[in-house]
Amino acid sequence: MSIRLKIVLVVLPILLVAIVLAGMSSQIVATRAVTRVATEFLDFKASELEKYAESQWNLLVENDVADRPDMVAAAQAGVESFARSIVRSATEVILAVREDGSIASRTSSIEAEEAEAAGLANLFKAGAKGFQTVTIGGVERVISGFPFGPFRWYMIVAEERAAFYGDVESITRSTMTILIVSLVVAATLVLLFVRYMTAPLASMVTAMRRIIDSGDLSERVEVQFPDEIGTMSHTFNIMLDELQKAYDQIKKYAFETVLAQKKEEKIRHIFQKFVPQELIDRFFQNPEAMLVGENRELAILFSDIRSFTTISESMQPDDLVNSLNRYFSSMVDIIMNRNGVIDKYIGDAIMAFFGAPIRHDDDAVQSVLAAMEMTEELDRFNEHQRRLGKPEFKIGVGINYGTVTVGNIGCDKKMDYTVIGDTVNLASRLEGLTKPYHQPLIFSEFLHGHVKDAFPCRLIDSVAVKGKTKGVRIYTARRSLTDAEARAWETHEEAMRLYYGRRFREATELFRSVTHALGSDDFASTMMSERCARYTVDPPPDNWDGVEVLHEK
């Protein structure tokens, strides 16, 4: 047997084995690293989701509303919104599963088949936590789940298995390709240049063994000669460089992703105190679009504390602030629970709007319900004030409905998400009318057209507010009426028709019958009967249209 053959039989197996072991070791290390990072990232999302769900539930418990289905539903919707915010790929989905395996919440349109639902129900019963593989929607998925008792949900963060292991499979294919190429090149060079390979091969084998033993991808093969063996050594070093870069890049991306999520979450928590959650979501999706205003039909609500100056003069500053904070807290909760957005505080007044940034079909009705609940809540607030020996508050609420300009208005240094337009000005004037007309709630005919089928409404007058020549009819409303009140309100409506028809004598009799039915403190009928009696003696001019022109706000 020739020495060449002996060398080939000795050197070639060693070299081939070394290359295979080095490549496979690199592939295993990279695969484990990628899998570990991906798994930890999935578990991290599940952990953050669980923390957020717990924070939402704790918020319900702290505010003693955990037994209210609407508040629980709002908290669940908040958890779903948060889940949508942390989804980062089209193949990723976050689910909430009920005890029977049905899906209670999801971030994409995914449906579980019957057999899959049974499997999800088993997960719910087992309360399994951590990394698992299941089939949902006909697709095998890698999941990290946890049970959430307060909502009776089992929450799942899932990624398609093909996408989850995509990078691993890519690394495996690349590694196998590199290994095959390396093996072919090594075998060819050994066979062709065995005489020149003895010393370099020994050096390479030694270096490769160190890499295999230590698992240190920073280890490099020394290039001793500028020939094919040197080229092979250099190529192997490049492979290790790329693997090292890939591993470092994966770690960097994972770290930056976690930091970005933390930063975004912090920003959301801060700005949720000032602007609606929907607005924050739209900003993160498309920041440039938030600088553009739009025209939209909204309900605008103004509320104001009557005689606030007198109240403030009778209270100590700290008592006044405490009372105002309790008042604002109650009123703001009511408005926001009715899908309203607090625009601003104007001293002791509140300005809010319904219908932006998210439009709802019942925004007009919700605005009136908010006003009614505000007056009801005021009774409870004043009861507490009486127990403390503090002055009671009285408020007036005015609502208008119409087209406004809504958006971020201001400059690049200071902007407000607000509404502007003549509709807003009229809403403010309507709030001012609650005092002279002795009504807790007054709204315009434009809103009346949207809520007349939802509540009993009463026409109060037709007025031209200060600065306007065109009149607008103003109304008030109640949640419900007794039979006697309903008959009296119908009589009032008939009297108003007679009044606008200049039949003042007949209208006077009907208004007086309304006063008799509702009591002498019914200001609307008393005011109109006195006005009709005056017009009976001194009729208005022929061009009179029933509009009372007001010269004060």
ROBA-564979 format. One record per residue (C-alpha): x, y, z. Coordinates in steps of 0.25 Angstrom, whole numbers, padded with zeros to 4 digits, always signed. Example, Ala and Ser with C-alpha at 12.3 -4.5 7.8 and 13.67 -1.06 7.14 Angstrom:
! residues 2
+0049-0018+0031 +0055-0004+0029 
This chain:
! residues 553
+0000+0000+0000 +0006+0013-0004 +0009+0024+0006 -0001+0033-0002 -0012+0023+0000 -0008+0022+0014 -0009+0037+0016 -0022+0038+0009 -0028+0027+0017 -0023+0034+0030 -0025+0048+0027 -0038+0048+0018 -0047+0042+0029 -0041+0051+0039 -0044+0063+0031 -0057+0059+0027 -0062+0055+0041 -0056+0068+0046 -0064+0076+0035 -0077+0069+0038 -0076+0070+0053 -0072+0085+0052 -0084+0088+0043 -0094+0080+0051 -0089+0086+0064 -0091+0100+0058 -0105+0096+0052 -0109+0090+0066 -0104+0102+0074 -0111+0112+0064 -0124+0103+0064 -0124+0102+0079 -0122+0117+0080 -0132+0121+0070 -0143+0111+0076 -0139+0116+0090 -0141+0131+0086 -0154+0128+0079 -0160+0120+0090 -0156+0130+0100 -0162+0141+0092 -0175+0134+0091 -0175+0131+0106 -0171+0146+0108 -0184+0150+0100 -0192+0140+0108 -0186+0146+0121 -0189+0160+0117 -0203+0157+0113 -0206+0150+0126 -0200+0162+0134 -0209+0172+0125 -0222+0163+0128 -0219+0163+0143 -0217+0178+0143 -0231+0179+0136 -0237+0170+0146 -0231+0177+0158 -0236+0190+0152 -0250+0185+0152 -0248+0179+0166 -0242+0192+0172 -0254+0200+0166 -0264+0190+0171 -0270+0188+0157 -0265+0173+0156 -0280+0168+0157 -0284+0177+0145 -0285+0170+0132 -0283+0182+0124 -0270+0186+0131 -0265+0172+0130 -0268+0172+0115 -0261+0185+0114 -0249+0179+0122 -0249+0167+0112 -0249+0176+0100 -0237+0184+0106 -0230+0170+0107 -0234+0167+0093 -0229+0181+0088 -0216+0179+0096 -0214+0165+0089 -0216+0171+0076 -0205+0181+0079 -0195+0171+0082 -0197+0162+0069 -0186+0164+0060 -0188+0155+0048 -0200+0150+0039 -0198+0136+0044 -0198+0139+0059 -0212+0139+0066 -0216+0141+0081 -0228+0134+0086 -0237+0133+0098 -0244+0119+0100 -0256+0116+0108 -0258+0104+0116 -0266+0097+0105 -0254+0099+0095 -0262+0111+0088 -0254+0123+0084 -0258+0135+0093 -0248+0145+0087 -0238+0145+0076 -0228+0154+0068 -0232+0149+0054 -0243+0141+0047 -0240+0127+0052 -0250+0116+0055 -0247+0103+0062 -0253+0091+0056 -0261+0081+0065 -0250+0072+0068 -0240+0084+0071 -0250+0090+0080 -0250+0077+0088 -0235+0078+0089 -0236+0093+0093 -0246+0089+0104 -0236+0079+0109 -0226+0090+0110 -0236+0098+0118 -0239+0087+0128 -0224+0083+0130 -0220+0098+0131 -0207+0095+0124 -0197+0106+0124 -0185+0107+0115 -0180+0102+0101 -0189+0092+0094 -0193+0088+0080 -0207+0088+0076 -0216+0088+0063 -0225+0101+0062 -0233+0104+0049 -0227+0092+0042 -0213+0097+0044 -0202+0092+0053 -0198+0103+0063 -0188+0105+0074 -0194+0111+0086 -0192+0117+0100 -0204+0117+0108 -0209+0120+0122 -0223+0119+0129 -0229+0133+0134 -0239+0130+0144 -0246+0143+0146 -0251+0143+0132 -0252+0127+0131 -0243+0128+0119 -0231+0119+0115 -0223+0129+0107 -0213+0125+0096 -0202+0131+0088 -0200+0123+0076 -0191+0123+0064 -0192+0114+0051 -0182+0103+0053 -0176+0105+0039 -0174+0120+0042 -0169+0117+0056 -0158+0107+0051 -0156+0114+0038 -0142+0120+0042 -0138+0107+0048 -0141+0099+0035 -0134+0110+0027 -0121+0109+0036 -0122+0094+0035 -0123+0095+0019 -0112+0105+0019 -0103+0097+0028 -0105+0084+0020 -0102+0091+0007 -0089+0097+0013 -0086+0083+0019 -0088+0076+0006 -0079+0087-0002 -0069+0086+0009 -0068+0071+0009 -0067+0071-0007 -0056+0081-0007 -0049+0074+0005 -0049+0061-0002 -0045+0066-0015 -0033+0074-0009 -0028+0062-0001 -0028+0053-0013 -0021+0063-0022 -0012+0070-0013 -0009+0060-0002 +0006+0063-0002 +0003+0077+0002 -0008+0075+0011 -0001+0068+0023 +0003+0080+0031 -0009+0089+0028 -0018+0078+0031 -0012+0075+0044 -0014+0089+0048 -0028+0090+0043 -0032+0077+0050 -0026+0083+0063 -0034+0096+0061 -0047+0089+0058 -0046+0080+0070 -0045+0092+0078 -0057+0098+0072 -0065+0085+0074 -0060+0084+0089 -0063+0098+0093 -0075+0101+0084 -0068+0115+0082 -0072+0121+0069 -0062+0132+0070 -0051+0121+0068 -0044+0122+0055 -0036+0113+0046 -0022+0118+0043 -0019+0120+0029 -0005+0115+0027 -0003+0115+0012 -0009+0123+0000 -0014+0110-0007 -0027+0102-0007 -0025+0097+0007 -0024+0112+0011 -0036+0115+0003 -0044+0104+0010 -0039+0109+0023 -0044+0123+0020 -0057+0118+0015 -0059+0111+0028 -0056+0124+0035 -0066+0131+0027 -0077+0121+0030 -0074+0123+0045 -0074+0138+0043 -0088+0137+0037 -0093+0128+0047 -0088+0137+0058 -0094+0149+0052 -0107+0142+0050 -0107+0138+0065 -0103+0151+0070 -0114+0158+0061 -0125+0149+0066 -0121+0152+0080 -0121+0167+0076 -0134+0167+0070 -0141+0159+0081 -0135+0169+0091 -0139+0181+0083 -0153+0175+0081 -0155+0174+0096 -0150+0188+0098 -0159+0194+0087 -0171+0187+0093 -0168+0192+0107 -0167+0206+0101 -0180+0205+0094 -0187+0200+0106 -0182+0211+0114 -0186+0221+0104 -0200+0215+0103 -0202+0215+0118 -0198+0230+0119 -0206+0235+0107 -0218+0227+0111 -0221+0238+0122 -0222+0249+0111 -0227+0243+0098 -0236+0231+0095 -0230+0217+0093 -0235+0216+0079 -0227+0229+0075 -0214+0223+0081 -0216+0211+0073 -0218+0219+0060 -0206+0227+0063 -0197+0215+0064 -0203+0209+0052 -0201+0222+0043 -0195+0234+0051 -0196+0243+0038 -0211+0242+0036 -0213+0247+0050 -0209+0261+0046 -0221+0262+0036 -0235+0267+0041 -0248+0262+0036 -0263+0266+0035 -0272+0257+0043 -0286+0257+0049 -0284+0256+0065 -0292+0259+0077 -0286+0270+0085 -0289+0271+0100 -0286+0282+0110 -0289+0282+0125 -0286+0293+0135 -0288+0295+0150 -0298+0306+0153 -0294+0317+0162 -0280+0311+0163 -0274+0325+0167 -0283+0325+0179 -0280+0311+0183 -0265+0313+0182 -0266+0326+0191 -0273+0317+0202 -0262+0306+0202 -0248+0305+0206 -0239+0302+0194 -0235+0288+0198 -0250+0284+0200 -0253+0291+0187 -0243+0283+0180 -0247+0270+0186 -0261+0272+0183 -0258+0276+0169 -0249+0263+0167 -0260+0254+0172 -0270+0261+0163 -0261+0260+0151 -0258+0246+0153 -0272+0242+0154 -0277+0250+0142 -0265+0246+0133 -0267+0231+0136 -0281+0232+0131 -0278+0239+0118 -0267+0229+0115 -0275+0217+0118 -0285+0223+0108 -0274+0223+0097 -0272+0238+0099 -0258+0245+0098 -0255+0256+0108 -0250+0268+0100 -0246+0278+0111 -0249+0284+0124 -0253+0298+0124 -0252+0302+0138 -0264+0295+0145 -0270+0291+0131 -0268+0278+0123 -0268+0278+0108 -0269+0264+0102 -0273+0258+0088 -0279+0245+0083 -0275+0239+0070 -0260+0240+0068 -0250+0235+0067 -0259+0223+0066 -0273+0224+0060 -0285+0217+0066 -0299+0215+0061 -0305+0220+0074 -0296+0232+0077 -0307+0242+0078 -0315+0232+0088 -0303+0230+0096 -0300+0245+0098 -0314+0247+0104 -0313+0234+0113 -0300+0240+0118 -0307+0253+0121 -0318+0246+0128 -0308+0238+0136 -0300+0250+0140 -0312+0257+0146 -0316+0244+0153 -0301+0243+0158 -0302+0257+0163 -0313+0253+0173 -0304+0243+0179 -0292+0253+0179 -0301+0263+0186 -0305+0253+0197 -0290+0251+0200 -0288+0266+0200 -0300+0268+0210 -0294+0257+0219 -0280+0265+0219 -0287+0278+0221 -0283+0283+0208 -0291+0291+0197 -0299+0284+0187 -0296+0285+0172 -0306+0288+0162 -0303+0285+0147 -0308+0288+0133 -0305+0279+0121 -0307+0284+0107 -0305+0275+0095 -0305+0278+0080 -0303+0269+0068 -0297+0272+0054 -0285+0273+0045 -0272+0278+0052 -0257+0277+0048 -0250+0267+0057 -0235+0264+0058 -0222+0268+0063 -0223+0283+0063 -0211+0292+0067 -0196+0293+0063 -0185+0283+0064 -0181+0288+0078 -0195+0286+0084 -0207+0279+0078 -0221+0275+0083 -0230+0265+0078 -0243+0273+0078 -0255+0278+0070 -0258+0291+0064 -0270+0297+0057 -0283+0304+0058 -0289+0292+0064 -0280+0293+0076 -0284+0307+0078 -0298+0304+0078 -0296+0292+0088 -0290+0302+0098 -0301+0312+0096 -0311+0301+0099 -0304+0298+0112 -0306+0312+0116 -0321+0311+0113 -0323+0301+0124 -0322+0312+0135 -0333+0322+0129 -0342+0310+0125 -0340+0303+0138 -0337+0289+0131 -0325+0280+0135 -0324+0276+0120 -0327+0283+0107 -0324+0278+0093 -0326+0283+0079 -0336+0279+0069 -0324+0273+0061 -0322+0263+0072 -0337+0261+0074 -0338+0255+0061 -0329+0244+0065 -0334+0241+0079 -0349+0244+0078 -0352+0229+0077 -0343+0225+0088 -0348+0235+0099 -0360+0243+0103 -0357+0257+0098 -0363+0270+0101 -0362+0283+0092 -0358+0294+0101 -0357+0306+0092 -0352+0312+0079 -0340+0321+0081 -0329+0329+0074 -0317+0329+0083 -0308+0341+0084 -0301+0344+0071 -0311+0336+0062 -0323+0341+0055 -0329+0327+0051 -0337+0320+0062 -0335+0306+0066 -0345+0297+0074 -0340+0292+0088 -0345+0280+0095 -0343+0272+0108 -0345+0257+0111 -0347+0247+0121 -0344+0232+0123 -0359+0229+0125 -0372+0236+0129 -0384+0232+0138 -0397+0231+0131 -0401+0245+0136 -0388+0251+0132 -0389+0245+0118 -0403+0251+0116 -0398+0265+0121 -0387+0264+0111 -0396+0261+0100 -0405+0273+0104 -0392+0282+0105 -0389+0277+0090 -0403+0281+0086 -0402+0294+0093 -0389+0297+0086 -0396+0295+0072 -0407+0304+0076 -0396+0314+0081 -0389+0314+0067 -0402+0315+0060 -0405+0328+0068 -0417+0322+0075 -0412+0328+0088 -0425+0328+0096 -0427+0313+0094 -0412+0310+0096 -0413+0317+0109 -0424+0308+0114 -0416+0296+0110 -0403+0301+0117 -0410+0304+0130 -0416+0290+0130 -0402+0284+0128 -0397+0293+0140 -0409+0287+0148 -0405+0273+0145 -0391+0274+0147 -0391+0285+0158 -0387+0299+0159 -0372+0297+0159 -0373+0292+0144 -0366+0304+0138 -0368+0300+0124 -0384+0301+0124 -0384+0313+0134 -0375+0321+0125 -0383+0318+0112 -0396+0320+0119 -0391+0334+0123 -0385+0337+0109 -0398+0333+0102 -0406+0341+0112 -0398+0353+0109 -0399+0351+0094 -0414+0349+0095 -0414+0364+0100 -0403+0369+0091 -0401+0360+0079 -0388+0359+0072 -0385+0365+0059 -0390+0358+0046 -0377+0353+0042 -0375+0346+0056 -0370+0332+0054 -0370+0327+0069 -0355+0329+0071 -0350+0336+0084 -0338+0344+0081 -0328+0343+0093 -0318+0354+0095 -0310+0347+0106 -0302+0334+0106 
